[in-house]
Amino acid sequence: MRSNSSPPFPFQRLVPLFGPAENHSWRNDNQDEEVEISLGRYQRLAKDLRPSTRRNTLYLQAVGEFSTGMSQAVELSREVLKAFFNLDTKLPQQTKATSVPRTKWRKSPLAGENWQQADAAYILDRILLPKKPKDALIVKALTSFDLWPGDHFNFVYGLASTEDQVALSSLWRLGDFDGTETQRRHALLRVAKTVTHEVAHSFGLDHCVEYACNLNGSNNAEEGDLQPLELCPTCLEKLAWNIGFDPLNHLVNLQQLCSRWGFADEAARFEEMIDASTAVEMCDGESNFIVSAHGDHNFSHTWIEDRGSGLYGYLDNFVGVKAVMDACFDGSLNGARVEITYGEESGMAGAAEIAKTVAAEDIVVVVDVTAYPTHSDLVIEKCADPWTYEFITKALAKADFSYEIFSDCGDPICQIDETDIYKQRTSRCILLGIPCEGGDYNAHAVRCRRASVSAATAALKLMFAHLLKLKRR
């Protein structure tokens, strides 16, 4: 476990610290209430808000009648929640506004506002909570109409129950979803920030007062526009611990989402954070053949079952380490450099440390799982370098196993791994993927064929033997 005093992620240096709180800002108005909570304290407070095998799905519930533009906002919300929290996100059948009884509506009391507002507390307590699905970790609702929370409030953007992990917010005041392209994109970005901010609260994260962050509080929409979509390093570390995802995957997923939805500035920002997170100081190399396999996983314990022709359980990266060790123990990799790394699930610090000693002429083989659907024994990913492609195909020319080879990445679950660190030092780098079946190997148990583990071991032996042959020429 990383100590609380060390920087959680390399991109920390990119994130601006807060200056003095400005007059009428959220921080200025709430200085006595908003305090920074340490990682250790957060872990104690939020231990009951974590996903489990029974409760691991986000539900996004649409309530009301939605225009074309508002429907786009709902779809964006589903996609950004999935990318942000790395959890399965479902969009059930829409709930009509008529589900709120007439007695729970009122006319807006503000001058010039002639529309109706619904009682947010009623929707939360009487509509959402009683119908919360059994597998739901969090239910997040979006309404097409305006809300008020009772008491003396004129309106409210949203309302949430952290204990019950149920929340709702209104699209009504977030912008013009059916206006010009500029207006539409501005409104959609507001939605992306709002829904991720509010669902993060459902994981027990308080407002951030340390950095410019998605979790900053705001008094109005204009102040909210100044906040970034991304979490700061401190809040991201807390969320990554809670859910158990790879922070680098989180950044990559959001960068891709922002690119798809036309949020150019945000996409560039996430790209900058990804570059900083994988930056490695250059040093002289010391080896010709390096095998790397990460030894950590997302689960609190390891569970593996032997099922005849295959293995079943939390295989990431049990099977990768096993394949490497099987190649080592019979002496076939004597003279090679073998590294079992740490931190692949939380920033790839181990690979970054090793990469400092990698030289441009070195060959680096990362052994890991892959979810690419295939009948082949192995999947070789990220082999874009012509020299490396020729080296591998010649080394495996007489292999008694089958494989597929990709110039980029074939894994639909995770498109970022330790090769992205090593490739800053050498282009002669690949991922030797052991295929797993059964879904997301970061989230639950999966299966793999024993023949695939044996094939990975054999591939390492053949590649190292071929390198030794080239050296003798």
Backbone torsions as a table, in degrees:
resi	resn	phi	psi	omega
1	MET	NA	132.9	178.9
2	ARG	-68.7	140.2	177.6
3	SER	-69.8	152.2	-176.4
4	ASN	-68.3	-19.4	-175.8
5	SER	-86.2	-13.9	-177.5
6	SER	-88.0	152.2	179.0
7	PRO	-61.8	127.9	-174.8
8	PRO	-67.7	-35.6	-178.6
9	PHE	-145.6	151.5	-177.3
10	PRO	-59.2	-28.3	-176.7
11	PHE	-76.7	6.1	178.2
12	GLN	-56.5	-34.3	-178.6
13	ARG	-68.6	-14.2	179.8
14	LEU	-87.8	-13.6	-170.4
15	VAL	-95.5	123.5	-176.8
16	PRO	-71.9	133.3	171.3
17	LEU	-71.2	155.0	175.8
18	PHE	-72.1	142.0	167.5
19	GLY	-89.6	-164.3	177.9
20	PRO	-60.0	143.4	179.3
21	ALA	-67.5	131.5	179.3
22	GLU	-79.4	155.5	178.0
23	ASN	-58.6	139.6	176.5
24	HIS	68.4	9.4	174.6
25	SER	-84.2	165.9	179.9
26	TRP	-59.3	-45.8	-177.6
27	ARG	-63.5	-38.5	-179.8
28	ASN	-66.9	-38.5	-177.2
29	ASP	-79.5	-14.6	-175.4
30	ASN	-128.1	31.8	-174.8
31	GLN	-61.2	-32.6	-177.8
32	ASP	-80.8	-18.1	-175.9
33	GLU	-101.5	-33.4	-175.0
34	GLU	-92.1	113.3	178.6
35	VAL	-132.7	151.9	179.3
36	GLU	-77.7	132.1	179.9
37	ILE	-104.4	130.8	-178.7
38	SER	-67.4	161.8	178.0
39	LEU	-59.7	-45.0	-178.2
40	GLY	-61.2	-43.0	179.3
41	ARG	-67.9	-40.4	177.4
42	TYR	-59.1	-43.1	-179.5
43	GLN	-61.4	-34.7	177.6
44	ARG	-72.1	-40.9	-176.6
45	LEU	-73.8	-32.7	-171.3
46	ALA	-103.1	10.2	-175.1
47	LYS	-61.5	-26.7	179.6
48	ASP	-91.0	1.2	-178.8
49	LEU	-104.9	11.5	-175.8
50	ARG	-86.7	155.1	175.3
51	PRO	-62.8	153.2	175.3
52	SER	-134.1	176.0	179.6
53	THR	-65.3	-25.3	-179.0
54	ARG	-93.5	-29.6	-177.3
55	ARG	-124.4	95.8	-174.0
56	ASN	-145.2	21.0	-175.7
57	THR	-123.7	137.9	170.9
58	LEU	-92.6	133.7	175.8
59	TYR	-112.9	128.9	176.5
60	LEU	-109.4	112.0	-175.0
61	GLN	-105.7	120.8	175.8
62	ALA	-88.7	130.2	-178.5
63	VAL	-125.7	118.0	179.1
64	GLY	123.6	-164.7	176.8
65	GLU	-114.1	124.4	-168.7
66	PHE	-112.1	134.5	172.6
67	SER	-71.3	174.7	178.2
68	THR	-59.3	-44.5	-179.9
69	GLY	-66.0	-40.6	177.7
70	MET	-66.3	-34.7	176.9
71	SER	-63.9	-37.0	174.5
72	GLN	-62.0	-37.9	178.8
73	ALA	-63.8	-36.9	177.5
74	VAL	-66.0	-44.2	179.4
75	GLU	-64.6	-43.0	175.9
76	LEU	-57.8	-42.8	-179.4
77	SER	-59.1	-43.8	178.6
78	ARG	-60.8	-45.1	-177.6
79	GLU	-68.2	-41.5	-176.7
80	VAL	-72.0	-33.7	176.5
81	LEU	-65.3	-41.6	178.6
82	LYS	-63.5	-43.8	-179.6
83	ALA	-69.0	-40.7	-173.8
84	PHE	-70.6	-41.8	-172.6
85	PHE	-108.1	-3.7	176.5
86	ASN	54.7	40.8	178.2
87	LEU	-127.5	150.1	175.3
88	ASP	-58.0	127.8	-176.3
89	THR	-122.9	118.6	-175.7
90	LYS	-109.8	148.5	-180.0
91	LEU	-120.0	93.2	-177.9
92	PRO	-72.9	-179.9	-178.4
93	GLN	-60.5	140.2	-176.6
94	GLN	-63.1	141.5	175.4
95	THR	-97.8	132.5	-177.3
96	LYS	-78.4	154.5	179.2
97	ALA	-64.1	-24.5	-179.2
98	THR	-69.2	-9.3	175.5
99	SER	-69.6	-17.2	174.9
100	VAL	-91.0	118.8	-176.6
101	PRO	-64.4	157.5	-176.1
102	ARG	-58.8	-32.1	-178.7
103	THR	-68.2	-11.8	-178.7
104	LYS	-104.4	19.7	175.3
105	TRP	-117.6	154.4	173.1
106	ARG	-151.6	163.8	174.2
107	LYS	-82.5	140.1	178.6
108	SER	-57.4	133.0	-178.3
109	PRO	-81.5	-7.6	-177.2
110	LEU	-77.7	144.2	-180.0
111	ALA	-60.3	134.9	177.1
112	GLY	83.7	-3.0	-179.8
113	GLU	-107.0	109.5	-173.4
114	ASN	-105.5	11.3	-176.3
115	TRP	-94.4	169.6	-179.4
116	GLN	-91.8	147.1	176.1
117	GLN	-120.6	143.5	178.4
118	ALA	-101.9	152.2	179.6
119	ASP	-73.4	108.8	-176.6
120	ALA	-63.0	-39.3	-178.5
121	ALA	-63.3	-37.7	178.7
122	TYR	-63.6	-46.0	-179.6
123	ILE	-60.7	-42.4	-178.1
124	LEU	-64.3	-50.6	-170.8
125	ASP	-84.2	-31.5	-171.3
126	ARG	-108.7	-17.6	-178.8
127	ILE	-111.4	-50.5	-175.0
128	LEU	-78.6	-52.8	-173.4
129	LEU	-61.6	-45.8	-179.3
130	PRO	-64.1	-25.0	-177.6
131	LYS	-103.3	16.5	179.9
132	LYS	-63.6	122.0	-178.8
133	PRO	-62.4	153.9	-176.4
134	LYS	-64.5	-30.6	-178.9
135	ASP	-91.9	5.5	-176.4
136	ALA	-78.4	124.4	169.2
137	LEU	-81.0	-45.9	-179.8
138	ILE	-139.7	139.9	169.7
139	VAL	-112.4	121.8	178.5
140	LYS	-117.7	122.5	-179.1
141	ALA	-108.5	145.3	173.4
142	LEU	-120.2	128.7	177.4
143	THR	-106.6	148.3	176.4
144	SER	-85.5	-8.8	-175.8
145	PHE	-114.9	168.4	-177.6
146	ASP	-74.1	155.7	-176.8
147	LEU	-127.6	154.0	168.4
148	TRP	-140.9	148.1	-172.6
149	PRO	-100.9	5.6	-175.4
150	GLY	94.0	-170.0	-179.6
151	ASP	57.7	-132.0	-173.3
152	HIS	-108.7	15.4	-178.6
153	PHE	-77.9	142.9	174.6
154	ASN	-78.8	-37.5	176.7
155	PHE	-163.6	172.9	175.5
156	VAL	-145.4	141.0	177.1
157	TYR	-71.8	-33.3	-178.2
158	GLY	-170.3	175.4	-178.8
159	LEU	-150.3	147.5	-177.0
160	ALA	-149.0	153.9	170.2
161	SER	-119.4	105.1	-179.3
162	THR	-63.6	-40.1	-178.6
163	GLU	-60.9	-43.2	-179.6
164	ASP	-88.5	-10.1	-178.0
165	GLN	54.5	49.3	175.0
166	VAL	-128.7	134.8	-176.6
167	ALA	-147.3	155.4	172.2
168	LEU	-144.8	155.4	174.8
169	SER	-148.7	162.9	-175.7
170	SER	-107.6	140.7	173.6
171	LEU	-84.6	-9.5	-167.9
172	TRP	-55.7	-42.7	-173.4
173	ARG	-105.1	14.8	-175.2
174	LEU	-93.8	-2.2	176.6
175	GLY	134.5	-175.7	-177.4
176	ASP	-98.3	100.7	-176.9
177	PHE	-78.4	-11.8	-178.9
178	ASP	-119.6	20.0	-179.4
179	GLY	-90.8	-146.2	178.6
180	THR	-67.9	168.9	179.7
181	GLU	-59.4	-41.1	179.1
182	THR	-64.6	-45.4	178.9
183	GLN	-63.3	-41.8	-178.8
184	ARG	-63.6	-47.2	-178.2
185	ARG	-65.3	-37.7	178.3
186	HIS	-63.2	-43.6	179.7
187	ALA	-66.1	-41.0	179.9
188	LEU	-64.6	-39.3	178.3
189	LEU	-64.8	-38.1	175.3
190	ARG	-59.2	-41.8	179.7
191	VAL	-63.2	-45.5	-179.5
192	ALA	-58.1	-43.5	178.9
193	LYS	-66.7	-41.9	-174.5
194	THR	-67.0	-48.5	-174.9
195	VAL	-69.4	-37.0	178.2
196	THR	-69.0	-39.1	177.0
197	HIS	-58.9	-48.2	-174.6
198	GLU	-71.7	-38.4	177.9
199	VAL	-69.2	-33.8	175.3
200	ALA	-59.6	-37.0	174.7
201	HIS	-60.6	-34.0	179.9
202	SER	-67.3	-18.2	173.9
203	PHE	-92.3	12.5	175.5
204	GLY	85.3	9.0	178.8
205	LEU	-82.8	126.9	178.7
206	ASP	-85.5	177.0	175.3
207	HIS	-63.3	140.3	-179.0
208	CYS	-88.1	130.2	178.5
209	VAL	-120.3	11.5	-176.7
210	GLU	-99.3	-42.5	-175.3
211	TYR	-128.6	169.8	161.7
212	ALA	-70.3	122.6	-164.5
213	CYS	-157.1	153.5	174.2
214	ASN	-54.0	-28.6	-175.4
215	LEU	-94.7	14.2	171.0
216	ASN	-64.1	144.7	173.2
217	GLY	-78.7	159.4	178.1
218	SER	-147.4	146.7	178.4
219	ASN	-87.3	-19.8	-176.2
220	ASN	-158.3	172.9	-177.2
221	ALA	-63.7	-35.4	-178.7
222	GLU	-65.0	-41.5	176.7
223	GLU	-67.3	-36.6	177.5
224	GLY	-63.8	-32.4	179.0
225	ASP	-62.7	-24.7	-179.2
226	LEU	-78.9	-14.6	-178.8
227	GLN	-81.2	146.8	178.7
228	PRO	-79.6	165.3	173.4
229	LEU	-75.9	-31.4	-174.2
230	GLU	-79.2	154.5	169.8
231	LEU	-80.4	151.3	172.8
232	CYS	-74.4	167.3	-179.3
233	PRO	-57.4	-39.1	-177.7
234	THR	-64.9	-48.7	-179.2
235	CYS	-70.1	-34.7	178.4
236	LEU	-65.9	-38.2	178.2
237	GLU	-62.2	-40.7	178.9
238	LYS	-64.2	-47.3	-178.0
239	LEU	-66.0	-39.7	179.1
240	ALA	-62.3	-39.2	176.2
241	TRP	-64.8	-44.8	-175.7
242	ASN	-61.1	-51.2	-174.0
243	ILE	-88.1	-30.6	-180.0
244	GLY	89.1	32.4	178.6
245	PHE	-101.9	168.1	176.9
246	ASP	-84.5	119.8	-178.9
247	PRO	-57.1	-34.4	-179.9
248	LEU	-67.9	-38.9	174.3
249	ASN	-60.0	-41.9	177.6
250	HIS	-55.3	-46.7	-179.3
251	LEU	-65.9	-42.8	-179.3
252	VAL	-64.7	-43.7	179.9
253	ASN	-60.2	-42.3	-178.4
254	LEU	-72.5	-34.6	176.5
255	GLN	-62.4	-42.7	179.7
256	GLN	-67.2	-40.8	178.4
257	LEU	-62.4	-45.4	-179.2
258	CYS	-63.1	-36.2	176.7
259	SER	-64.3	-42.6	-178.8
260	ARG	-65.2	-37.1	-174.2
261	TRP	-94.3	4.6	174.1
262	GLY	80.3	20.4	175.9
263	PHE	-89.9	77.7	-169.5
264	ALA	-62.4	-45.2	-178.2
265	ASP	-63.5	-41.2	-179.7
266	GLU	-68.7	-38.8	177.6
267	ALA	-61.9	-42.0	178.6
268	ALA	-65.4	-37.1	179.0
269	ARG	-64.4	-45.5	177.9
270	PHE	-65.1	-36.1	176.6
271	GLU	-61.1	-41.9	177.8
272	GLU	-62.3	-41.4	179.5
273	MET	-67.2	-38.8	177.4
274	ILE	-62.9	-45.0	179.3
275	ASP	-60.1	-42.9	-179.8
276	ALA	-67.9	-33.9	-178.1
277	SER	-71.1	-24.8	-177.5
278	THR	-110.3	8.3	-179.3
279	ALA	-66.9	136.3	-178.4
280	VAL	-129.9	134.0	175.9
281	GLU	-69.7	133.0	-176.1
282	MET	-81.2	132.5	175.5
283	CYS	-140.3	170.2	178.0
284	ASP	-69.5	144.1	177.8
285	GLY	-81.5	167.2	-178.1
286	GLU	-139.6	8.3	-176.9
287	SER	-148.0	159.5	178.8
288	ASN	-102.6	-31.4	-177.5
289	PHE	-133.0	113.3	-175.4
290	ILE	-119.8	128.4	176.1
291	VAL	-111.3	127.8	-176.6
292	SER	-127.9	131.3	176.4
293	ALA	-143.2	128.9	-177.5
294	HIS	-79.6	145.0	-174.8
295	GLY	-108.7	12.1	179.3
296	ASP	-113.9	165.2	-179.7
297	HIS	-148.6	175.8	-174.9
298	ASN	-86.3	-1.7	-168.7
299	PHE	-106.2	154.0	-177.5
300	SER	-75.1	-18.3	175.8
301	HIS	-149.5	165.8	-179.5
302	THR	-102.9	132.9	-179.8
303	TRP	-135.9	114.5	-178.9
304	ILE	-131.1	134.0	174.5
305	GLU	-119.2	139.2	173.6
306	ASP	-88.8	115.5	-179.0
307	ARG	-119.0	62.6	176.1
308	GLY	67.4	-100.5	-176.6
309	SER	-81.8	-1.8	-177.3
310	GLY	-150.5	-179.1	178.0
311	LEU	-119.7	147.4	179.8
312	TYR	-137.4	136.3	178.4
313	GLY	144.1	-155.2	-180.0
314	TYR	-85.1	87.0	-167.2
315	LEU	-88.1	-14.5	-177.6
316	ASP	-88.1	110.3	1.7
317	ASN	-120.0	44.7	178.0
318	PHE	-55.4	-45.9	-175.4
319	VAL	-70.8	-32.0	177.1
320	GLY	-66.0	-45.3	178.5
321	VAL	-64.4	-40.0	179.0
322	LYS	-61.5	-44.1	180.0
323	ALA	-60.8	-40.9	-180.0
324	VAL	-67.5	-45.3	-178.4
325	MET	-64.8	-37.5	177.9
326	ASP	-62.0	-34.0	178.1
327	ALA	-74.1	-30.4	-178.4
328	CYS	-75.3	-42.0	-165.9
329	PHE	-72.2	-16.3	175.2
330	ASP	-97.9	8.8	175.1
331	GLY	85.3	4.1	-175.4
332	SER	-70.0	-19.1	-179.4
333	LEU	-109.7	19.8	176.5
334	ASN	-60.3	123.3	-176.7
335	GLY	101.5	-15.6	174.2
336	ALA	-86.6	167.6	177.5
337	ARG	-110.1	123.2	-177.0
338	VAL	-116.8	127.8	-178.0
339	GLU	-126.0	124.3	169.5
340	ILE	-101.0	111.8	-167.7
341	THR	-95.6	163.1	176.2
342	TYR	-115.3	162.4	170.8
343	GLY	77.2	12.0	179.6
344	GLU	-65.0	-31.4	-178.9
345	GLU	-82.4	-6.2	-174.4
346	SER	-142.7	42.2	174.0
347	GLY	120.2	-7.9	175.3
348	MET	63.5	38.0	-178.8
349	ALA	-63.8	-36.3	-180.0
350	GLY	-63.7	-45.9	178.5
351	ALA	-64.2	-38.2	179.3
352	ALA	-63.5	-37.0	178.5
353	GLU	-67.3	-42.9	179.7
354	ILE	-67.9	-38.2	-176.3
355	ALA	-60.2	-24.7	179.5
356	LYS	-62.2	-20.8	-177.1
357	THR	-107.7	8.7	-177.8
358	VAL	-90.8	135.6	179.3
359	ALA	-102.0	162.3	-174.5
360	ALA	-62.1	-30.0	-178.1
361	GLU	-87.4	-4.0	-178.6
362	ASP	-71.2	151.6	171.4
363	ILE	-104.4	125.6	179.4
364	VAL	-118.8	123.9	178.0
365	VAL	-114.5	114.0	175.9
366	VAL	-93.1	125.5	-179.5
367	VAL	-106.3	119.5	-174.5
368	ASP	-154.2	175.0	176.6
369	VAL	-84.8	161.4	173.9
370	THR	-143.0	147.5	177.3
371	ALA	-100.6	11.5	179.2
372	TYR	-61.9	126.5	-177.8
373	PRO	-73.4	117.3	-175.7
374	THR	-154.9	153.2	171.5
375	HIS	-95.2	-5.2	178.8
376	SER	-75.0	161.1	-179.6
377	ASP	-73.0	-34.8	-176.6
378	LEU	-135.7	157.9	171.6
379	VAL	-127.3	121.2	178.0
380	ILE	-101.3	117.3	-173.4
381	GLU	-113.5	154.9	173.5
382	LYS	63.9	39.5	178.4
383	CYS	-102.6	72.8	-176.7
384	ALA	-92.1	-17.1	-176.8
385	ASP	-79.7	124.6	-176.9
386	PRO	-58.4	-42.0	179.8
387	TRP	-60.6	-43.6	-178.1
388	THR	-67.5	-38.6	177.9
389	TYR	-60.6	-46.2	179.1
390	GLU	-64.3	-40.8	179.7
391	PHE	-60.1	-46.2	-176.7
392	ILE	-67.7	-47.0	-176.2
393	THR	-64.0	-34.7	176.7
394	LYS	-73.2	-41.1	179.8
395	ALA	-63.0	-34.0	-175.7
396	LEU	-103.4	15.8	-175.3
397	ALA	-60.4	-34.7	-177.5
398	LYS	-109.2	21.6	-179.3
399	ALA	-67.1	145.5	178.6
400	ASP	-96.5	20.4	176.3
401	PHE	-127.2	163.7	-179.7
402	SER	-103.1	152.7	178.7
403	TYR	-153.2	157.7	170.6
404	GLU	-117.0	149.7	-176.3
405	ILE	-130.7	136.1	-178.0
406	PHE	-124.1	144.9	175.7
407	SER	-76.0	-24.8	178.9
408	ASP	-120.3	-121.0	-175.2
409	CYS	-126.1	129.8	177.5
410	GLY	-99.4	-6.2	-174.5
411	ASP	-77.6	116.4	-179.8
412	PRO	-77.2	-15.6	-177.7
413	ILE	-85.8	-49.5	-174.6
414	CYS	-135.8	118.6	-178.9
415	GLN	-103.6	10.1	177.4
416	ILE	-130.4	136.2	-178.1
417	ASP	-158.2	-168.6	-174.1
418	GLU	-65.9	-22.2	177.7
419	THR	-61.6	-30.2	-179.7
420	ASP	-67.6	-21.5	174.2
421	ILE	-81.4	-49.7	-175.7
422	TYR	-67.2	-28.5	-177.2
423	LYS	-69.7	-9.2	172.2
424	GLN	-74.5	-14.1	-179.4
425	ARG	-111.1	-33.7	-178.1
426	THR	-146.4	140.6	176.2
427	SER	-81.8	-11.5	-178.5
428	ARG	-88.2	67.2	-173.4
429	CYS	-140.0	134.9	179.6
430	ILE	-139.0	165.6	169.5
431	LEU	-110.8	122.8	176.1
432	LEU	-93.0	100.7	-171.0
433	GLY	-93.8	127.9	175.2
434	ILE	-94.4	112.2	-173.2
435	PRO	-65.0	134.2	175.1
436	CYS	-120.1	146.7	179.4
437	GLU	-118.9	149.5	174.9
438	GLY	115.7	10.7	175.5
439	GLY	108.6	-148.0	-173.2
440	ASP	-78.7	109.3	-179.2
441	TYR	-69.8	-11.0	174.6
442	ASN	-85.9	-10.1	-172.1
443	ALA	-114.6	-27.5	-176.3
444	HIS	-161.2	180.0	-178.0
445	ALA	-67.6	144.6	178.3
446	VAL	-136.1	176.5	-178.7
447	ARG	-117.9	152.2	167.9
448	CYS	-146.3	154.2	179.3
449	ARG	-79.5	137.5	177.4
450	ARG	-60.7	-31.1	179.4
451	ALA	-62.8	-30.4	179.6
452	SER	-70.6	-37.5	177.2
453	VAL	-65.7	-43.6	178.2
454	SER	-64.0	-37.0	178.9
455	ALA	-65.3	-39.3	177.7
456	ALA	-62.6	-42.1	176.9
457	THR	-61.0	-46.5	-179.3
458	ALA	-64.3	-39.1	-180.0
459	ALA	-62.5	-41.8	177.5
460	LEU	-60.9	-43.8	180.0
461	LYS	-62.9	-44.3	-177.9
462	LEU	-66.1	-41.5	-179.7
463	MET	-66.7	-41.8	180.0
464	PHE	-67.8	-39.8	177.7
465	ALA	-62.5	-38.9	179.1
466	HIS	-66.6	-38.1	177.4
467	LEU	-63.7	-43.2	178.1
468	LEU	-61.9	-36.9	177.8
469	LYS	-64.0	-42.2	178.6
470	LEU	-64.0	-35.8	180.0
471	LYS	-68.1	-32.0	-177.3
472	ARG	-76.7	-14.9	-178.0
473	ARG	-73.0	NA	NA
